[in-house]
């Protein structure tokens, strides 16, 4: 920030050094910079940039605003159409469904638009025509798959199935805008989970997901699982699967790593080293052909590394966070990123 302006500088690797490629200046924004994404927004084959600020609610409203700013590959403001209006910035108001920083970019025609799965009601454009015999029909909040684009807020739905979550997107999926989603139908132990591809406002390749036994998947509890194979051509360093985790018993979390290609990779109950501690969240998982599966977890007091499969399964090492909180998932998790 420089006074009333925010300076954006794009650095590119040049041999052993970095050089300034492009820059831009915009008026300093209110609120907090939530995410910065590099994505081909307009389908021209070049990387664009989207910056999202989370801002305080307007007077008389409950939810925060998400202010999107768009730039092309040269960091020039990029006009795009949202809600029928073409501009270099757009604001989503969260009145129907609350977007989070976990949203992904979905292919819709030649565009990429924000998409997310969250609890919410029916968008105005999809509500039935006015019925004088039922002027205020019941519209209960439910988990839905939303996307926000040229014609405003829309949903993608399947009969008798509820969207649970998007899988963490690999580099190729972020490039293509074809996202993997998990769906559920049925109740209790009769629940059936299915995976699909989502793009161009349709559901493709729906298939039953065998998680290796009964699991209760929560949409907010997902960690990326990375491939640690030695061969980069085999996908080393790439996101391989999703790690679905949730409370197992007191202070413990159970994680199931599932790949739409390879199926279940590992399933483990994670416990803290100390009886006075508790596993609060899983930051990331890893799969290696040599050593098996492992995960980083965050507890009330520590950052812990668990070997969950392979020859050293059960081994745990830890380091103190030198901080304390009963809600570490809210305050500390964003400080960590798996290298």
Residue pairs with C-beta under 8 A, 6 or more apart in sequence:
1 7
1 28
2 25
3 28
4 27
4 28
5 25
5 26
5 27
5 28
6 25
6 26
6 27
6 28
6 29
7 23
7 24
7 25
8 23
8 24
8 25
8 26
8 51
8 71
8 75
9 20
9 23
10 20
10 21
10 22
10 23
10 49
10 75
11 18
11 19
11 20
11 21
12 18
12 19
12 21
22 73
22 74
22 75
23 75
24 71
24 75
24 76
24 77
26 69
26 77
29 53
29 55
29 67
29 69
30 53
30 55
30 56
31 53
31 54
31 55
31 56
31 64
31 65
31 67
32 53
32 54
33 51
33 52
33 53
34 52
34 53
34 54
34 66
34 101
35 50
35 51
35 52
35 101
36 49
36 50
36 51
36 52
37 49
37 50
37 52
37 105
38 47
38 48
38 49
39 47
39 48
39 49
39 50
39 105
39 112
39 174
40 46
40 47
40 48
40 112
40 175
41 48
41 50
41 70
41 78
41 80
41 105
41 111
41 112
42 48
42 72
42 78
42 80
42 110
42 111
43 109
43 110
43 111
43 112
46 72
46 73
47 73
48 70
48 71
48 72
48 73
48 78
49 70
49 71
49 72
49 75
50 68
50 69
50 70
50 71
51 68
51 69
51 71
52 66
52 67
52 68
52 69
52 101
53 66
53 67
53 69
54 64
54 65
54 66
54 67
55 64
55 65
55 66
55 67
56 64
56 65
57 63
57 64
57 65
58 65
61 93
61 95
63 93
63 94
63 95
63 98
64 94
65 91
65 92
65 93
65 94
66 91
66 92
66 94
66 99
67 89
67 90
67 91
68 82
68 89
68 90
68 91
68 92
68 114
69 77
69 88
69 89
70 77
70 78
70 79
70 80
70 88
70 89
70 90
71 77
71 78
72 78
77 88
78 88
79 86
79 87
79 88
80 86
80 87
80 88
80 90
80 111
81 149
81 150
82 90
82 148
82 149
82 150
82 152
83 90
83 150
83 151
83 152
84 150
84 151
84 152
92 99
92 114
92 148
96 120
96 121
96 122
96 123
96 124
96 146
96 153
97 116
97 118
97 119
97 120
97 121
97 144
97 146
97 153
98 118
98 119
98 120
99 114
99 116
99 118
99 146
99 148
100 116
100 118
102 116
102 166
103 114
103 115
103 116
104 114
104 115
104 116
104 166
104 169
104 174
104 179
105 112
105 113
105 114
105 115
105 174
105 177
106 112
106 113
106 114
106 115
106 147
106 177
106 179
106 198
106 199
107 176
107 177
107 178
107 199
107 200
108 147
108 149
108 177
108 199
108 200
108 201
109 200
111 149
111 150
112 177
113 147
113 148
113 149
113 150
114 147
114 148
115 145
115 146
115 147
115 148
115 166
115 179
115 198
116 145
116 146
116 147
116 166
117 143
117 144
117 145
117 146
117 163
117 164
117 165
117 166
117 181
117 219
118 143
118 144
118 146
118 219
119 141
119 142
119 143
119 144
120 141
120 142
120 144
120 146
121 139
121 140
121 141
121 142
122 139
122 155
123 146
123 152
123 153
123 154
123 155
124 152
124 153
125 151
125 152
125 153
125 154
126 154
126 155
127 139
128 137
131 137
142 162
143 162
143 163
143 164
143 219
144 155
144 157
144 163
145 155
145 156
145 157
145 163
145 181
145 198
146 153
146 154
146 155
147 153
147 154
147 155
147 156
147 201
148 154
154 201
156 198
156 201
156 202
156 203
158 183
158 203
158 206
160 185
161 183
161 184
161 185
161 194
162 183
162 184
162 185
163 181
163 182
163 183
164 181
164 182
164 183
164 184
164 193
164 217
164 219
165 181
165 182
165 217
165 219
165 222
165 242
165 244
166 179
166 180
166 181
166 182
166 198
167 179
167 180
167 181
167 182
167 195
167 222
167 241
167 242
167 260
168 222
168 223
168 224
168 225
168 239
168 242
169 179
169 180
169 239
170 238
170 239
170 240
171 238
171 239
173 179
173 180
176 199
177 199
178 197
178 198
178 199
179 197
179 198
179 199
180 195
180 196
180 197
180 198
180 260
181 195
181 196
181 197
181 198
181 203
182 193
182 194
182 195
182 209
182 217
182 242
183 193
183 194
183 195
183 196
183 206
184 191
184 192
184 193
184 194
184 217
185 191
185 192
185 194
186 192
189 214
191 214
191 216
192 208
193 208
193 209
193 211
193 215
193 217
194 206
194 207
194 208
194 209
195 205
195 206
195 207
195 209
195 260
196 203
196 204
196 205
196 206
196 207
197 203
197 204
197 205
198 204
207 260
209 258
209 260
210 263
210 264
211 217
211 244
211 256
211 258
211 264
212 256
212 263
212 264
212 267
213 267
215 244
215 256
216 246
217 244
217 246
218 244
218 246
221 244
221 245
221 246
221 281
221 282
222 242
222 243
222 244
222 245
223 242
223 243
223 245
223 255
223 281
223 282
223 283
223 284
223 285
223 295
224 239
224 242
224 243
224 284
224 285
224 338
225 239
225 240
225 241
225 242
225 243
225 257
225 259
225 265
225 284
225 285
225 286
225 287
226 237
226 238
226 239
226 240
226 284
226 285
226 286
226 287
226 338
227 234
227 235
227 236
227 237
227 238
227 239
227 240
227 286
227 287
228 236
228 237
228 286
228 287
228 288
228 291
229 235
229 236
229 288
229 289
230 236
230 289
230 290
240 259
240 262
240 265
240 287
241 257
241 258
241 259
241 260
241 262
241 265
241 285
241 287
242 257
242 258
242 259
243 255
243 256
243 257
243 282
243 284
243 285
243 295
244 255
244 256
244 257
244 258
245 253
245 254
245 255
245 256
245 270
245 282
246 253
246 254
247 253
247 254
248 254
248 269
248 270
249 269
250 278
251 271
251 272
251 275
251 277
251 278
251 279
252 269
252 270
252 271
252 272
252 278
252 279
253 269
253 270
253 279
253 281
253 282
253 297
254 267
254 268
254 269
254 270
255 266
255 267
255 268
255 270
255 282
255 285
255 295
255 308
256 264
256 266
256 267
257 264
257 265
257 266
257 267
257 285
257 287
257 293
258 264
258 265
259 265
265 287
265 293
266 285
266 287
266 292
266 293
266 308
266 309
268 293
268 295
268 306
268 308
268 309
270 279
270 282
270 295
270 297
270 306
270 308
271 279
272 278
272 279
272 299
272 302
272 304
273 302
273 304
273 316
273 318
274 301
277 299
277 300
277 301
277 302
278 299
278 300
279 297
279 298
279 299
279 304
280 297
280 298
280 299
280 300
280 327
280 328
280 329
281 297
281 298
281 328
281 329
281 333
282 295
282 296
282 297
282 298
283 295
283 296
283 297
283 298
283 303
283 333
283 336
283 338
284 295
284 296
284 338
285 293
285 294
285 295
285 296
286 293
286 294
286 295
286 338
287 293
288 294
288 310
290 310
291 307
291 310
291 311
291 312
292 307
292 308
292 309
292 310
292 311
292 312
292 313
293 307
293 308
293 309
293 310
294 305
294 306
294 307
294 308
295 305
295 306
295 308
296 303
296 304
296 305
296 306
296 336
296 338
297 303
297 304
297 305
297 306
298 304
298 321
298 328
298 329
298 332
298 333
298 336
299 318
299 328
300 324
300 325
300 326
300 328
301 320
301 321
301 324
302 318
302 319
302 320
302 321
303 318
303 319
303 321
303 336
304 316
304 317
304 318
305 316
305 317
305 318
306 315
306 316
307 313
307 314
307 315
307 316
321 328
321 332
323 332
325 331
325 332
